[in-house]
Amino acid sequence: MEVVGSDKGHVGTVDKYDGKDIKLTKSDSAAGGQHHLIPSSWVGTLNGNTVILNKTAREAMAEWKVSDRPEGDAKN
């Protein structure tokens, strides 16, 4: 599922959703080889197979969190 900003700019592709955060795939062209997390509070709407954020793509990528810790590792 694609994630785009409110400006329709590409942000990433959903890898997982845990009910709180959306984890974006690290293989996406925008990811730079790292997983990123965006909070579900940034989701504005869903349109078909696309998540549209309530932030522009630039804002989202400036504020997302890098998450490359192993699965199950709760450390920050």
C-alpha positions in Angstrom: 0.0 0.0 0.0 1.5 3.3 -1.0 1.8 6.2 1.4 1.6 9.8 0.0 1.7 13.2 1.5 -1.2 15.7 1.4 0.5 17.1 -1.7 0.3 13.6 -3.3 4.2 13.3 -3.1 5.4 9.7 -2.5 6.5 9.0 1.1 6.8 5.2 1.1 5.2 1.8 1.1 3.6 0.2 4.1 5.5 -2.8 5.5 3.6 -3.3 8.8 1.0 -1.6 10.9 0.9 -2.2 14.7 -2.1 -0.1 15.6 0.1 2.8 16.6 2.7 3.3 13.9 3.0 2.5 10.2 6.4 0.9 9.4 7.5 1.7 5.9 9.5 -0.7 3.8 13.2 -0.2 3.6 13.4 -1.3 0.0 11.3 1.7 -1.2 13.1 4.3 -3.3 12.5 7.0 -0.7 13.7 5.0 2.3 17.5 5.0 1.7 17.7 1.4 2.8 16.2 1.9 6.3 12.8 1.3 7.8 10.9 4.4 8.9 8.0 4.8 11.3 5.2 7.3 10.9 2.5 7.7 13.6 -1.1 6.7 12.6 -2.2 10.2 13.7 -0.6 11.5 10.5 -3.1 9.5 8.4 -5.7 11.8 6.8 -7.6 9.4 4.7 -7.4 6.1 2.7 -8.2 6.2 -1.0 -8.3 2.7 -2.4 -4.9 1.3 -1.9 -3.3 4.6 -0.9 -2.7 6.1 2.5 -2.9 9.9 2.3 -1.3 11.8 5.1 -2.3 15.1 6.7 1.3 16.3 6.1 3.1 17.0 2.9 5.6 14.4 1.8 8.5 16.7 2.6 7.1 17.3 6.2 6.6 13.6 6.7 10.1 12.6 5.6 11.6 15.4 7.8 9.8 14.1 10.9 9.6 10.3 10.4 11.7 8.1 12.8 14.3 5.6 11.6 13.6 2.1 12.8 16.1 -0.6 12.0 16.1 -2.4 15.3 15.4 -6.2 15.2 11.8 -7.3 15.5 10.8 -7.6 19.2 13.5 -5.2 20.4 11.6 -2.5 22.4 14.7 -0.3 22.9 14.6 3.2 21.6 
